[in-house]
Amino acid sequence: MSIRTQNAEVREIRRSLGSTLAEDRGDVPGWVLITLMTAGLVVAIWAIAGPALNNILDDSFSRVAGI
């Protein structure tokens, strides 16, 4: 294969990829929705488990301070 043929193939591949990449923008709203839902789940779980975690930490600190 000659250099000219290789260069022509490379140019064709670049043209093809450029049009494909220009068409593929991604699903930004989907990622935003997943991020917001994850944050919402973290907040909900923290609201439920927060008092129990505080009690566990308070107990462990009081035990360490009592030694």
Secondary structure by P-SEA (a helix, b strand, c coil): ccaaaaaaaaaaaaaaaaaaaaaccccaaaaaaaaaaaaaaaaaaaaaaaaaaaaaaaaaaaaaaac
